[in-house]
Each structure stands twice: as structure tokens, then as C-alpha cells.
């Protein structure tokens, strides 16, 4: 088999590398989450790249895959050119796009160069992208792709650097794979259903920006993610920062208690990142997803999503969600948000005063915070389900950091979704539930 026609996936042999960071989030006697030092393991995943490609806008043919390695990538992955060149991309000079094609994840860097040329309608637009079996390693290649797209705009047809890049990131023992089937990878490619830790370095402080952007409404999104709702973020181009919001939203639902994901009919969270109208058939069959789009037409198709996020507006047309308190920020959400920001500031103070480079990043802190919140809630519910009474009281709700009245719908939906055998009672006769 020639190198140019090699399949998209290859076997990988090697050792996983583990890094230990000293962060864990615990609760104090005042029921306030606090930072203490302990061992948290972050995975460094195998950096395997399946394919590389160049997409361009052709004035006669529209979006096309100009070149790919392996060859004929567009015949294996339909609509790849529309993933790489999002709708509305012609309105911005640069952008980056995370996306999913079948069971592969992609990252493309887009750029537009203005020209005094009627043939190219005054501008040349290209995206240089890669595909991998795992989205958590894509960020490592951002700078390379940004440089390459500028080179492609200046020197069209020079693909030697891209071919060498792919060879450097593939192993020597290819294996055939059908991209319509579940990924066939070695044990060293992470396919853990619980989201792995991903440190984003472009732009710096991605998770902090995500938290600050939504403010207390972050805890509305948190509940919706735990309930595995179909969440669609909308934004006109540039779409790159919104792709990061998709990733951060997925991290809100991370659970590390064994067996929780296997209870009930619960599908694992998988980000789709950027989607367009070509994905309608795919996402219409999904019970849960988190994605983003630049195409306003999706707003007119509420059957495709449960929650629609336009800028900072989190809305729904789902009757159950509309008539519950799930879409509203309550008093306990405000308290959690204040505590979250206080702890982030505590971490910054520790980093400055201790001058300790080994302290965890803000990204790790935020993920640990929400993971701990989730674990405490599910551990409490599982413990109650194993007790004689199997009854959740207002005291239990407050211990989980939840509003005994406003969060009742959330807990009831959580019990049903994860098939946890517990009952929710109203201790307060004034509570309308």
C-alpha cells in the first residue's frame, strides 16, 4: 500500500505519560467548596494525526478539498469542505474551527487574503486542517496550522511541509478502518466516555472566559449538561471561540464515580463542535449532543435541539423545560457562582504568593470544581437509594448545594434519567412542588 493511499487510522504502541498536579476541591464544614492540595492525575494522550488537508473556496465550484493526505479524503468524509469553511467565513480574515466528521475530530485554521484579482473575486480563502481520532490533542497543532494556512495563501500547491507533518505524527503499522463504524484504535488512544482533561492554550484562560461570559447562568448550563440535553450554541463568524464554549460545556458534566454513566438510558457527552445544515440528519438521531453553528436557520428547527444559546441568552422551546425552574438562576446558583469566583481568586493568590509553578492551571481548577460538585451530588443520591428510607429531604438538597424548592425539577429529572431509586419529598408545605 502506498503512503499516499494509507488508511486514516494506524495502530499505536507506546507508553501513556501521566502528570500529577496538586489540586482537589473539597467541602468545608460551612458547606463551601475549598481548595486543598492533593494528587490529581492529568493524562497526556498519544498525539496521533490521521490526515491533513487543504480546503479552499473556488469561484466556480464553491467549497472544495484542494489537497489531502491520504488522497481522496473528501470521498471518505462527505461534506468535509463545508466543515472546514463555515458559512459566513468570507466575512472574517481569520478563524479556527473544531468539528467532527463521522468518528474523527478535526481542527482547521482559516485565513482570507485580499487580492486585486477579478478571477478570485478579490479574495483567496483557505483552511488547513487535520483529523484525529481524539479531539483532546488537536490544540497542540494550532500554531502549525496557523502558519501553514498563511503559507498556502502565499504559495499555492506547496504541500511538502504538510506531508512531512503527517508522517511525523503517524505510526508505521496502518490498519484499515471504515469511518462509518466505531473507531478501531489501540488501547493507547483515549476513548474514555468520561471526558479527559484537555488543557487549552489558545486563547489562554479559555475556561475563565467561558465562566465570566455566562456569569451565574453557568449553573443553568451545568444542570442542562448533567441532564444530557441537546445544546446548540449559535454565533456568526468567527466561530473558534464558540467551539471552545462547546468543549467547556462538556466539561461541566464530567463524572468520575464508577457506574453512574451506566445507570439508566444515559448516553455519554460527545461534542460535535461546529455543525451546519449538512449535519441535520446526523444530529436529528442524537439523544444528546453539544455543538455550535453559524447558521441561523437552526433556530427555526427546534425539533433538533433542547436548548439554544445565542450569545448569553440560554433559551428553550421544550415544554417541560419551559414550565420548570431549570432555565432560571436561583439563590443557590448565585451563591455557588460567588464561591467559584472566590476560589479562583484564592488560587491566583496562592500562585502569586507561593511563586509555585506546580500549582494547577485555572482550566484544571474549574474542571476539578465541577467534577467534585457532580460527584458529591451523585454519591449522595446513590447513598440515599441504598438506605432504608430512600428519601431525599430538603436537608439533603441543601447539602448538595441545591435549592430545596427551585431545584426539585432538576433532581427529579436526574433521578429518572440515571435510574436512581430514590424519592423526593417536600419537607416544606409551602413549596409548590
C-alpha positions as CSV (number, residue, x, y, z in Angstrom):
1,X,0.0,0.0,0.0
2,X,1.4,3.4,-1.0
3,X,1.9,6.1,1.7
4,X,-0.5,8.5,-0.1
5,X,-3.3,5.9,0.0
6,X,-2.8,4.7,3.5
7,X,-6.0,4.4,5.7
8,X,-6.9,7.1,8.2
9,X,-6.0,5.2,11.3
10,X,-2.9,3.3,12.4
11,X,-2.0,1.1,15.4
12,X,-0.1,2.9,18.1
13,X,2.3,1.3,20.5
14,X,3.8,3.2,23.3
15,X,3.5,4.3,26.9
16,X,1.0,6.7,28.2
17,X,2.5,9.6,30.2
18,X,0.9,10.8,33.4
19,X,1.4,14.1,35.1
20,X,0.5,14.7,38.7
21,X,-0.9,18.1,39.7
22,X,-1.7,19.1,43.2
23,X,-5.3,20.1,43.3
24,X,-8.5,18.8,44.7
25,X,-11.7,20.6,45.6
26,X,-13.3,19.7,48.9
27,X,-16.1,21.0,51.1
28,X,-15.5,22.7,54.3
29,X,-17.8,22.4,57.4
30,X,-19.6,25.6,56.1
31,X,-20.7,23.7,53.0
32,X,-18.3,25.9,50.9
33,X,-16.1,24.2,48.4
34,X,-12.5,24.8,49.2
35,X,-9.1,24.1,47.6
36,X,-6.7,21.7,49.2
37,X,-3.6,20.1,47.9
38,X,-3.8,16.5,46.9
39,X,-3.0,14.4,43.8
40,X,-4.9,14.8,40.6
41,X,-3.8,12.9,37.6
42,X,-3.9,14.5,34.1
43,X,-3.5,12.3,31.1
44,X,-1.1,13.2,28.3
45,X,-2.6,11.4,25.4
46,X,-0.9,9.9,22.4
47,X,-0.6,12.6,19.7
48,X,-1.8,10.7,16.6
49,X,-2.9,12.5,13.5
50,X,-5.0,10.6,10.9
51,X,-5.0,13.0,8.0
52,X,-4.1,16.5,6.8
53,X,-5.9,18.6,4.1
54,X,-6.3,21.9,2.5
55,X,-9.8,23.3,1.7
56,X,-10.4,26.3,-0.4
57,X,-13.2,28.4,-1.9
58,X,-13.3,28.0,-5.7
59,X,-15.2,30.7,-7.6
60,X,-16.6,28.1,-10.0
61,X,-17.1,25.0,-7.7
62,X,-17.6,26.6,-4.3
63,X,-16.0,24.9,-1.3
64,X,-13.6,22.1,-2.3
65,X,-10.9,19.9,-0.8
66,X,-7.9,21.2,-2.8
67,X,-5.5,18.6,-1.5
68,X,-5.4,15.9,1.2
69,X,-3.0,13.2,2.5
70,X,-4.1,10.4,2.3
71,X,-5.6,11.1,-1.1
72,X,-9.3,11.3,-1.8
73,X,-10.2,12.2,1.8
74,X,-13.3,14.0,0.6
75,X,-14.7,10.8,-0.9
76,X,-14.4,9.1,2.5
77,X,-15.7,12.0,4.6
78,X,-18.6,13.7,2.9
79,X,-19.1,17.5,3.4
80,X,-15.6,17.9,4.9
81,X,-15.1,21.0,2.8
82,X,-18.2,22.6,4.4
83,X,-16.9,21.8,7.9
84,X,-13.6,23.4,7.1
85,X,-15.1,26.5,5.6
86,X,-18.0,27.5,7.7
87,X,-21.0,29.5,6.4
88,X,-20.1,33.2,6.7
89,X,-16.3,32.6,6.8
90,X,-15.9,35.1,3.9
91,X,-16.8,37.9,6.3
92,X,-13.7,37.5,8.5
93,X,-10.0,37.5,7.9
94,X,-9.1,34.5,10.1
95,X,-10.7,31.9,12.3
96,X,-10.3,28.4,13.6
97,X,-12.8,25.6,13.6
98,X,-13.2,22.4,15.6
99,X,-15.5,19.9,14.0
100,X,-16.5,16.2,13.8
101,X,-16.7,14.0,10.7
102,X,-18.2,10.7,11.5
103,X,-15.9,9.3,14.1
104,X,-13.0,11.6,13.5
105,X,-12.4,15.0,15.0
106,X,-10.9,17.9,13.1
107,X,-9.2,21.3,13.6
108,X,-8.9,23.7,10.8
109,X,-7.3,27.2,10.7
110,X,-8.9,29.5,8.2
111,X,-7.5,32.7,6.6
112,X,-8.5,35.2,3.9
113,X,-6.1,37.1,1.8
114,X,-7.4,40.1,-0.1
115,X,-6.3,40.3,-3.8
116,X,-6.7,42.7,-6.7
117,X,-7.8,39.9,-8.9
118,X,-11.2,39.5,-10.6
119,X,-10.7,35.8,-11.2
120,X,-10.7,35.1,-7.4
121,X,-13.3,37.8,-6.7
122,X,-10.9,39.9,-4.7
123,X,-10.0,37.4,-2.1
124,X,-8.4,34.0,-1.6
125,X,-9.8,31.8,1.2
126,X,-8.3,28.6,2.5
127,X,-8.3,26.3,5.6
128,X,-5.5,24.0,6.5
129,X,-6.8,21.2,8.8
130,X,-6.1,17.9,10.4
131,X,-8.2,14.9,11.6
132,X,-7.6,12.8,14.6
133,X,-9.4,10.0,16.5
134,X,-9.4,12.1,19.7
135,X,-10.3,15.8,19.9
136,X,-8.2,16.4,23.1
137,X,-4.9,16.6,21.2
138,X,-6.0,18.9,18.5
139,X,-5.0,22.1,20.2
140,X,-1.3,21.2,20.1
141,X,-1.2,21.8,16.4
142,X,-2.9,25.2,16.3
143,X,0.2,27.2,15.7
144,X,1.4,24.9,13.0
145,X,-1.9,25.1,11.2
146,X,-2.0,28.9,11.5
147,X,1.4,29.2,9.9
148,X,0.6,26.7,7.2
149,X,-2.6,28.4,6.0
150,X,-0.6,31.6,5.5
151,X,2.0,29.7,3.5
152,X,-0.8,28.1,1.4
153,X,-2.2,31.5,0.6
154,X,1.2,32.8,-0.5
155,X,2.5,29.6,-2.2
156,X,-0.4,27.6,-3.5
157,X,0.4,24.0,-4.3
158,X,3.4,23.5,-1.9
159,X,2.3,20.6,0.3
160,X,5.7,19.1,1.2
161,X,5.6,20.5,4.8
162,X,2.1,19.1,5.3
163,X,3.1,15.6,4.1
164,X,6.1,15.6,6.4
165,X,4.0,16.7,9.3
166,X,1.6,13.8,8.8
167,X,4.4,11.3,8.5
168,X,5.9,12.6,11.8
169,X,2.6,12.0,13.6
170,X,1.7,8.5,12.3
171,X,3.0,5.1,13.2
172,X,4.4,2.6,10.8
173,X,1.7,-0.1,11.0
174,X,-1.5,1.1,9.4
175,X,-4.8,-0.7,9.8
176,X,-7.9,-0.5,7.6
177,X,-10.9,1.3,9.1
178,X,-14.4,2.1,7.9
179,X,-15.3,5.6,9.1
180,X,-18.9,4.6,9.3
181,X,-18.1,2.1,12.1
182,X,-17.0,2.9,15.7
183,X,-13.4,3.9,15.9
184,X,-10.9,1.0,15.8
185,X,-7.9,2.2,17.8
186,X,-5.3,0.8,20.1
187,X,-5.6,0.9,23.8
188,X,-3.4,4.0,23.9
189,X,-5.9,6.1,22.1
190,X,-8.2,7.6,24.8
191,X,-11.9,6.7,24.2
192,X,-12.9,7.1,27.8
193,X,-16.6,8.1,28.0
194,X,-15.8,10.4,30.9
195,X,-14.3,13.5,29.3
196,X,-10.5,13.6,29.6
197,X,-8.7,16.7,30.7
198,X,-7.8,19.0,27.9
199,X,-5.5,22.0,28.5
200,X,-6.4,24.7,26.1
201,X,-3.6,27.2,25.3
202,X,-5.3,29.2,22.5
203,X,-6.6,31.6,23.7
204,X,-5.2,31.5,27.2
205,X,-7.8,31.2,30.0
206,X,-10.5,29.7,27.8
207,X,-12.4,28.3,30.8
208,X,-12.1,31.5,32.7
209,X,-13.6,33.4,29.7
210,X,-16.4,30.8,29.5
211,X,-17.3,31.3,33.2
212,X,-17.1,35.1,33.0
213,X,-19.1,35.2,29.8
214,X,-22.1,33.4,31.2
215,X,-21.8,34.5,34.8
216,X,-24.3,32.8,37.2
217,X,-26.1,31.3,34.2
218,X,-23.2,28.9,34.0
219,X,-25.1,26.8,36.6
220,X,-28.1,26.7,34.4
221,X,-25.9,25.2,31.6
222,X,-24.4,22.9,34.2
223,X,-27.7,21.4,35.1
224,X,-28.7,21.0,31.4
225,X,-25.5,19.3,30.6
226,X,-25.9,16.8,33.5
227,X,-29.4,16.1,32.2
228,X,-27.8,15.3,28.8
229,X,-29.8,17.9,26.9
230,X,-29.2,18.7,23.2
231,X,-27.4,22.1,23.4
232,X,-26.7,24.2,20.4
233,X,-24.6,27.4,20.5
234,X,-25.2,30.0,17.8
235,X,-22.8,32.7,16.7
236,X,-21.9,34.5,13.4
237,X,-18.3,34.0,12.4
238,X,-15.7,33.9,13.9
239,X,-16.7,30.5,15.4
240,X,-13.5,29.4,17.0
241,X,-14.2,30.8,20.5
242,X,-17.7,29.3,20.4
243,X,-16.1,25.9,19.6
244,X,-14.2,26.3,22.9
245,X,-17.6,27.0,24.6
246,X,-18.7,23.6,23.4
247,X,-15.7,22.0,24.9
248,X,-16.1,23.8,28.2
249,X,-19.8,23.0,28.4
250,X,-18.9,19.3,28.0
251,X,-16.5,19.6,30.9
252,X,-19.3,20.8,33.2
253,X,-20.8,17.3,33.0
254,X,-17.7,15.3,34.0
255,X,-18.5,12.5,36.5
256,X,-15.8,10.1,37.9
257,X,-17.9,7.9,40.2
258,X,-17.9,4.4,38.9
259,X,-21.1,3.1,37.5
260,X,-23.1,6.4,37.3
261,X,-22.9,6.6,33.5
262,X,-24.1,3.0,33.2
263,X,-27.3,3.7,35.2
264,X,-30.5,4.1,33.1
265,X,-30.5,5.1,29.5
266,X,-27.7,7.6,29.7
267,X,-25.5,8.4,26.7
268,X,-22.1,9.9,27.2
269,X,-21.5,13.5,26.3
270,X,-19.7,13.9,23.0
271,X,-19.1,17.3,21.5
272,X,-19.9,17.8,17.8
273,X,-18.3,21.3,17.8
274,X,-19.2,23.1,14.5
275,X,-22.2,21.8,12.6
276,X,-24.1,23.0,9.5
277,X,-27.2,22.0,7.6
278,X,-25.4,19.0,6.2
279,X,-25.4,17.6,9.7
280,X,-29.1,17.8,10.2
281,X,-29.7,14.1,9.5
282,X,-27.0,13.1,11.9
283,X,-27.9,15.3,14.9
284,X,-31.6,14.5,14.5
285,X,-30.8,11.0,15.6
286,X,-28.8,12.0,18.7
287,X,-30.4,11.9,22.2
288,X,-27.7,14.2,23.5
289,X,-25.0,16.5,21.9
290,X,-23.3,19.8,22.4
291,X,-22.5,21.7,19.2
292,X,-22.2,25.2,17.7
293,X,-23.2,26.7,14.3
294,X,-23.0,29.9,12.3
295,X,-26.3,29.1,10.5
296,X,-29.3,30.9,11.9
297,X,-31.7,28.5,10.1
298,X,-31.3,26.1,13.0
299,X,-33.2,28.4,15.3
300,X,-36.3,27.7,13.1
301,X,-35.9,23.9,13.7
302,X,-36.5,23.5,17.5
303,X,-37.0,19.7,17.0
304,X,-33.3,19.4,16.5
305,X,-32.3,20.8,20.0
306,X,-33.5,21.2,23.5
307,X,-31.6,24.4,24.4
308,X,-30.5,27.2,22.1
309,X,-27.7,29.5,23.2
310,X,-27.4,32.8,21.3
311,X,-24.7,34.9,22.8
312,X,-25.5,34.9,26.5
313,X,-29.2,34.1,26.0
314,X,-30.0,30.5,27.1
315,X,-33.5,29.6,25.7
316,X,-35.7,26.6,25.1
317,X,-38.9,25.7,23.3
318,X,-39.1,22.5,25.2
319,X,-42.4,22.5,27.2
320,X,-41.0,20.6,30.2
321,X,-38.0,22.9,30.5
322,X,-40.1,26.0,29.9
323,X,-42.6,25.1,32.7
324,X,-39.9,24.2,35.3
325,X,-37.3,26.3,37.1
326,X,-34.4,24.7,35.2
327,X,-33.9,27.7,33.0
328,X,-33.8,30.2,35.8
329,X,-30.9,31.2,38.1
330,X,-31.8,30.7,41.7
331,X,-30.4,31.9,45.0
332,X,-28.2,28.8,45.4
333,X,-26.8,29.2,41.9
334,X,-25.8,32.8,42.8
335,X,-24.1,31.5,45.9
336,X,-22.2,28.8,44.0
337,X,-21.1,31.3,41.4
338,X,-19.8,33.7,44.1
339,X,-17.9,30.8,45.8
340,X,-16.5,29.7,42.4
341,X,-15.1,33.1,41.7
342,X,-13.7,33.4,45.2
343,X,-11.9,30.1,44.9
344,X,-10.5,31.1,41.6
345,X,-9.1,34.3,43.1
346,X,-7.7,32.2,46.0
347,X,-5.8,30.1,43.5
348,X,-4.4,33.1,41.8
349,X,-3.3,34.5,45.2
350,X,-1.6,31.2,46.0
351,X,0.2,31.2,42.7
352,X,1.4,34.8,43.2
353,X,2.4,34.5,46.9
354,X,3.9,31.0,46.8
355,X,5.5,31.5,43.4
356,X,4.8,27.9,42.8
357,X,4.7,26.9,39.1
358,X,3.4,23.5,40.1
359,X,0.1,24.9,41.1
360,X,-2.7,23.7,38.7
361,X,-3.9,25.9,35.9
362,X,-7.3,27.6,36.0
363,X,-8.5,25.1,33.5
364,X,-7.7,22.2,35.8
365,X,-9.2,24.1,38.8
366,X,-12.6,24.7,37.0
367,X,-12.8,21.1,35.8
368,X,-12.0,19.8,39.3
369,X,-14.6,22.1,40.8
370,X,-17.4,20.9,38.6
371,X,-16.3,17.3,38.8
372,X,-16.4,17.5,42.6
373,X,-19.8,19.1,42.5
374,X,-21.1,16.3,40.3
375,X,-19.5,13.5,42.3
376,X,-21.0,14.8,45.5
377,X,-24.5,15.0,44.1
378,X,-24.4,11.5,42.6
379,X,-22.7,10.0,45.6
380,X,-25.4,11.5,47.8
381,X,-28.2,10.2,45.6
382,X,-26.7,6.7,45.4
383,X,-26.2,6.5,49.1
384,X,-29.8,7.6,49.7
385,X,-31.0,4.9,47.1
386,X,-29.2,2.3,49.2
387,X,-30.7,3.4,52.5
388,X,-33.9,2.1,54.1
389,X,-35.9,5.3,53.6
390,X,-34.7,6.1,50.1
391,X,-36.0,9.6,50.7
392,X,-34.4,12.9,49.6
393,X,-35.1,15.6,52.1
394,X,-34.7,19.4,52.0
395,X,-31.6,18.9,54.2
396,X,-30.1,16.6,51.6
397,X,-30.8,19.2,48.9
398,X,-29.0,21.9,50.8
399,X,-26.1,19.6,51.5
400,X,-25.8,19.0,47.7
401,X,-25.7,22.8,47.2
402,X,-29.2,22.8,45.6
403,X,-32.3,24.9,46.2
404,X,-34.8,22.6,48.0
405,X,-37.6,24.2,46.0
406,X,-36.3,25.6,42.8
407,X,-34.0,22.6,42.0
408,X,-36.7,19.9,42.6
409,X,-37.4,19.5,38.9
410,X,-33.7,19.2,38.3
411,X,-33.3,16.4,40.9
412,X,-36.5,14.6,39.7
413,X,-35.3,14.6,36.1
414,X,-31.8,13.4,37.3
415,X,-33.3,10.5,39.2
416,X,-35.3,9.4,36.3
417,X,-32.5,9.8,33.7
418,X,-29.9,7.9,35.7
419,X,-32.4,5.3,37.1
420,X,-31.6,6.1,40.7
421,X,-34.2,4.6,43.1
422,X,-34.9,7.4,45.5
423,X,-37.9,9.5,46.4
424,X,-38.1,13.3,46.7
425,X,-40.4,14.6,49.4
426,X,-41.4,18.1,50.3
427,X,-40.4,19.0,53.9
428,X,-41.8,22.5,53.4
429,X,-45.6,22.5,52.9
430,X,-45.3,26.0,51.3
431,X,-43.3,24.6,48.5
432,X,-45.5,24.3,45.3
433,X,-43.8,21.1,44.4
